[in-house]
């Protein structure tokens, strides 16, 4: 996926395209996690679609739930979804930061002549 330390540094346009692809993957992960939350709140808490979206968005964004949850199933879902959302946040940050982190580490392995060529 990325160039190895023995290969030259990727050109700027290749790096920017890699960043765009990673942002797309991160957006897909966030939208998938949001869909899980909306469906879960709609099913377990019996909330309407808009309220389900609001609760799922708030938990996924780290703000916490908005509405009160009456059933034990809804409370259990909210608990597991909150833990899941924390893992999604960590994963998305890794996906988004991977190209920049790789490029920075790759720069440490380049020789002076390699830096002049790129």
Rosetta constraint file for C-alpha pairs under 8 A:
AtomPair CA 2 CA 102 HARMONIC 7.83 0.50
AtomPair CA 3 CA 7 HARMONIC 5.98 0.50
AtomPair CA 3 CA 8 HARMONIC 7.59 0.50
AtomPair CA 3 CA 9 HARMONIC 7.41 0.50
AtomPair CA 3 CA 10 HARMONIC 7.27 0.50
AtomPair CA 4 CA 106 HARMONIC 7.93 0.50
AtomPair CA 5 CA 106 HARMONIC 5.98 0.50
AtomPair CA 5 CA 109 HARMONIC 6.20 0.50
AtomPair CA 5 CA 110 HARMONIC 7.65 0.50
AtomPair CA 8 CA 110 HARMONIC 7.71 0.50
AtomPair CA 8 CA 114 HARMONIC 6.90 0.50
AtomPair CA 9 CA 103 HARMONIC 7.65 0.50
AtomPair CA 9 CA 106 HARMONIC 7.02 0.50
AtomPair CA 9 CA 107 HARMONIC 7.42 0.50
AtomPair CA 9 CA 110 HARMONIC 7.94 0.50
AtomPair CA 9 CA 114 HARMONIC 7.96 0.50
AtomPair CA 9 CA 118 HARMONIC 6.94 0.50
AtomPair CA 10 CA 14 HARMONIC 6.09 0.50
AtomPair CA 10 CA 15 HARMONIC 6.26 0.50
AtomPair CA 11 CA 15 HARMONIC 6.33 0.50
AtomPair CA 11 CA 118 HARMONIC 7.05 0.50
AtomPair CA 12 CA 16 HARMONIC 6.12 0.50
AtomPair CA 13 CA 17 HARMONIC 6.11 0.50
AtomPair CA 14 CA 18 HARMONIC 6.14 0.50
AtomPair CA 15 CA 19 HARMONIC 6.29 0.50
AtomPair CA 15 CA 99 HARMONIC 7.31 0.50
AtomPair CA 16 CA 20 HARMONIC 6.29 0.50
AtomPair CA 17 CA 21 HARMONIC 6.24 0.50
AtomPair CA 18 CA 22 HARMONIC 6.22 0.50
AtomPair CA 18 CA 99 HARMONIC 6.77 0.50
AtomPair CA 19 CA 23 HARMONIC 6.15 0.50
AtomPair CA 19 CA 96 HARMONIC 7.30 0.50
AtomPair CA 19 CA 99 HARMONIC 6.12 0.50
AtomPair CA 19 CA 100 HARMONIC 7.92 0.50
AtomPair CA 20 CA 24 HARMONIC 6.26 0.50
AtomPair CA 21 CA 25 HARMONIC 6.34 0.50
AtomPair CA 22 CA 26 HARMONIC 6.11 0.50
AtomPair CA 22 CA 95 HARMONIC 6.07 0.50
AtomPair CA 22 CA 96 HARMONIC 5.77 0.50
AtomPair CA 22 CA 99 HARMONIC 7.80 0.50
AtomPair CA 23 CA 27 HARMONIC 6.09 0.50
AtomPair CA 23 CA 95 HARMONIC 7.62 0.50
AtomPair CA 23 CA 96 HARMONIC 5.91 0.50
AtomPair CA 24 CA 28 HARMONIC 6.22 0.50
AtomPair CA 25 CA 29 HARMONIC 6.27 0.50
AtomPair CA 25 CA 95 HARMONIC 7.61 0.50
AtomPair CA 26 CA 30 HARMONIC 6.24 0.50
AtomPair CA 26 CA 92 HARMONIC 5.36 0.50
AtomPair CA 26 CA 95 HARMONIC 6.27 0.50
AtomPair CA 26 CA 96 HARMONIC 6.63 0.50
AtomPair CA 27 CA 31 HARMONIC 6.06 0.50
AtomPair CA 28 CA 32 HARMONIC 6.04 0.50
AtomPair CA 29 CA 33 HARMONIC 6.15 0.50
AtomPair CA 29 CA 88 HARMONIC 7.60 0.50
AtomPair CA 29 CA 92 HARMONIC 7.29 0.50
AtomPair CA 30 CA 34 HARMONIC 6.06 0.50
AtomPair CA 30 CA 88 HARMONIC 7.33 0.50
AtomPair CA 30 CA 92 HARMONIC 7.61 0.50
AtomPair CA 31 CA 35 HARMONIC 6.11 0.50
AtomPair CA 32 CA 36 HARMONIC 6.32 0.50
AtomPair CA 33 CA 37 HARMONIC 6.33 0.50
AtomPair CA 33 CA 60 HARMONIC 7.83 0.50
AtomPair CA 33 CA 85 HARMONIC 7.43 0.50
AtomPair CA 33 CA 88 HARMONIC 7.45 0.50
AtomPair CA 34 CA 38 HARMONIC 6.14 0.50
AtomPair CA 34 CA 53 HARMONIC 7.66 0.50
AtomPair CA 34 CA 56 HARMONIC 6.10 0.50
AtomPair CA 34 CA 57 HARMONIC 6.57 0.50
AtomPair CA 34 CA 60 HARMONIC 7.07 0.50
AtomPair CA 35 CA 39 HARMONIC 6.08 0.50
AtomPair CA 36 CA 40 HARMONIC 5.98 0.50
AtomPair CA 37 CA 41 HARMONIC 6.01 0.50
AtomPair CA 37 CA 52 HARMONIC 7.42 0.50
AtomPair CA 37 CA 53 HARMONIC 7.52 0.50
AtomPair CA 37 CA 55 HARMONIC 7.96 0.50
AtomPair CA 37 CA 56 HARMONIC 4.85 0.50
AtomPair CA 37 CA 57 HARMONIC 7.95 0.50
AtomPair CA 37 CA 81 HARMONIC 6.79 0.50
AtomPair CA 38 CA 42 HARMONIC 6.01 0.50
AtomPair CA 38 CA 49 HARMONIC 7.12 0.50
AtomPair CA 38 CA 52 HARMONIC 4.87 0.50
AtomPair CA 38 CA 53 HARMONIC 5.10 0.50
AtomPair CA 38 CA 55 HARMONIC 7.73 0.50
AtomPair CA 38 CA 56 HARMONIC 5.63 0.50
AtomPair CA 39 CA 43 HARMONIC 6.03 0.50
AtomPair CA 39 CA 52 HARMONIC 7.43 0.50
AtomPair CA 40 CA 44 HARMONIC 5.74 0.50
AtomPair CA 40 CA 45 HARMONIC 7.56 0.50
AtomPair CA 40 CA 52 HARMONIC 7.99 0.50
AtomPair CA 40 CA 77 HARMONIC 6.96 0.50
AtomPair CA 41 CA 45 HARMONIC 5.03 0.50
AtomPair CA 41 CA 46 HARMONIC 6.56 0.50
AtomPair CA 41 CA 47 HARMONIC 6.20 0.50
AtomPair CA 41 CA 52 HARMONIC 5.13 0.50
AtomPair CA 41 CA 55 HARMONIC 7.54 0.50
AtomPair CA 41 CA 56 HARMONIC 7.30 0.50
AtomPair CA 41 CA 74 HARMONIC 7.02 0.50
AtomPair CA 41 CA 77 HARMONIC 7.67 0.50
AtomPair CA 41 CA 78 HARMONIC 7.77 0.50
AtomPair CA 42 CA 46 HARMONIC 4.87 0.50
AtomPair CA 42 CA 47 HARMONIC 4.85 0.50
AtomPair CA 42 CA 48 HARMONIC 6.12 0.50
AtomPair CA 42 CA 49 HARMONIC 6.34 0.50
AtomPair CA 42 CA 52 HARMONIC 5.56 0.50
AtomPair CA 43 CA 47 HARMONIC 7.52 0.50
AtomPair CA 44 CA 71 HARMONIC 7.89 0.50
AtomPair CA 44 CA 73 HARMONIC 5.93 0.50
AtomPair CA 44 CA 74 HARMONIC 4.81 0.50
AtomPair CA 44 CA 77 HARMONIC 7.15 0.50
AtomPair CA 45 CA 69 HARMONIC 6.32 0.50
AtomPair CA 45 CA 70 HARMONIC 7.27 0.50
AtomPair CA 45 CA 71 HARMONIC 6.87 0.50
AtomPair CA 45 CA 73 HARMONIC 7.47 0.50
AtomPair CA 45 CA 74 HARMONIC 4.72 0.50
AtomPair CA 47 CA 51 HARMONIC 5.88 0.50
AtomPair CA 47 CA 52 HARMONIC 5.66 0.50
AtomPair CA 48 CA 52 HARMONIC 5.94 0.50
AtomPair CA 49 CA 53 HARMONIC 6.10 0.50
AtomPair CA 50 CA 54 HARMONIC 6.15 0.50
AtomPair CA 51 CA 55 HARMONIC 6.14 0.50
AtomPair CA 51 CA 67 HARMONIC 7.86 0.50
AtomPair CA 52 CA 56 HARMONIC 6.03 0.50
AtomPair CA 53 CA 57 HARMONIC 5.89 0.50
AtomPair CA 54 CA 58 HARMONIC 6.09 0.50
AtomPair CA 54 CA 66 HARMONIC 7.38 0.50
AtomPair CA 55 CA 59 HARMONIC 6.20 0.50
AtomPair CA 55 CA 64 HARMONIC 7.64 0.50
AtomPair CA 55 CA 65 HARMONIC 5.14 0.50
AtomPair CA 55 CA 66 HARMONIC 5.66 0.50
AtomPair CA 55 CA 67 HARMONIC 7.05 0.50
AtomPair CA 56 CA 60 HARMONIC 5.94 0.50
AtomPair CA 56 CA 65 HARMONIC 7.56 0.50
AtomPair CA 57 CA 61 HARMONIC 5.89 0.50
AtomPair CA 58 CA 62 HARMONIC 6.19 0.50
AtomPair CA 58 CA 63 HARMONIC 5.03 0.50
AtomPair CA 58 CA 64 HARMONIC 5.46 0.50
AtomPair CA 58 CA 65 HARMONIC 5.97 0.50
AtomPair CA 58 CA 66 HARMONIC 7.31 0.50
AtomPair CA 59 CA 63 HARMONIC 5.58 0.50
AtomPair CA 59 CA 64 HARMONIC 4.61 0.50
AtomPair CA 59 CA 65 HARMONIC 5.74 0.50
AtomPair CA 59 CA 81 HARMONIC 7.79 0.50
AtomPair CA 59 CA 82 HARMONIC 6.06 0.50
AtomPair CA 59 CA 85 HARMONIC 7.00 0.50
AtomPair CA 60 CA 82 HARMONIC 7.14 0.50
AtomPair CA 60 CA 85 HARMONIC 5.11 0.50
AtomPair CA 60 CA 86 HARMONIC 7.56 0.50
AtomPair CA 60 CA 89 HARMONIC 7.83 0.50
AtomPair CA 62 CA 85 HARMONIC 7.90 0.50
AtomPair CA 62 CA 86 HARMONIC 7.83 0.50
AtomPair CA 69 CA 74 HARMONIC 6.02 0.50
AtomPair CA 69 CA 75 HARMONIC 6.10 0.50
AtomPair CA 70 CA 74 HARMONIC 7.03 0.50
AtomPair CA 70 CA 75 HARMONIC 7.56 0.50
AtomPair CA 71 CA 75 HARMONIC 6.42 0.50
AtomPair CA 72 CA 76 HARMONIC 6.10 0.50
AtomPair CA 73 CA 77 HARMONIC 6.10 0.50
AtomPair CA 74 CA 78 HARMONIC 6.09 0.50
AtomPair CA 75 CA 79 HARMONIC 6.14 0.50
AtomPair CA 76 CA 80 HARMONIC 6.26 0.50
AtomPair CA 77 CA 81 HARMONIC 5.86 0.50
AtomPair CA 78 CA 82 HARMONIC 5.99 0.50
AtomPair CA 79 CA 83 HARMONIC 6.53 0.50
AtomPair CA 80 CA 84 HARMONIC 6.05 0.50
AtomPair CA 81 CA 85 HARMONIC 5.91 0.50
AtomPair CA 82 CA 86 HARMONIC 6.41 0.50
AtomPair CA 83 CA 87 HARMONIC 6.63 0.50
AtomPair CA 84 CA 88 HARMONIC 6.22 0.50
AtomPair CA 85 CA 89 HARMONIC 6.15 0.50
AtomPair CA 86 CA 90 HARMONIC 6.44 0.50
AtomPair CA 87 CA 91 HARMONIC 6.08 0.50
AtomPair CA 88 CA 92 HARMONIC 5.96 0.50
AtomPair CA 89 CA 93 HARMONIC 6.19 0.50
AtomPair CA 90 CA 94 HARMONIC 6.31 0.50
AtomPair CA 91 CA 95 HARMONIC 6.22 0.50
AtomPair CA 92 CA 96 HARMONIC 6.08 0.50
AtomPair CA 93 CA 97 HARMONIC 5.95 0.50
AtomPair CA 94 CA 98 HARMONIC 5.75 0.50
AtomPair CA 97 CA 101 HARMONIC 6.01 0.50
AtomPair CA 98 CA 102 HARMONIC 5.94 0.50
AtomPair CA 99 CA 103 HARMONIC 6.12 0.50
AtomPair CA 100 CA 104 HARMONIC 6.13 0.50
AtomPair CA 101 CA 105 HARMONIC 6.18 0.50
AtomPair CA 102 CA 106 HARMONIC 5.92 0.50
AtomPair CA 103 CA 107 HARMONIC 6.20 0.50
AtomPair CA 104 CA 108 HARMONIC 6.87 0.50
AtomPair CA 105 CA 109 HARMONIC 7.04 0.50
AtomPair CA 106 CA 110 HARMONIC 6.74 0.50
AtomPair CA 110 CA 114 HARMONIC 5.82 0.50
AtomPair CA 110 CA 115 HARMONIC 6.62 0.50
AtomPair CA 111 CA 115 HARMONIC 6.53 0.50
AtomPair CA 112 CA 116 HARMONIC 6.53 0.50
AtomPair CA 113 CA 117 HARMONIC 6.49 0.50
AtomPair CA 114 CA 118 HARMONIC 6.54 0.50
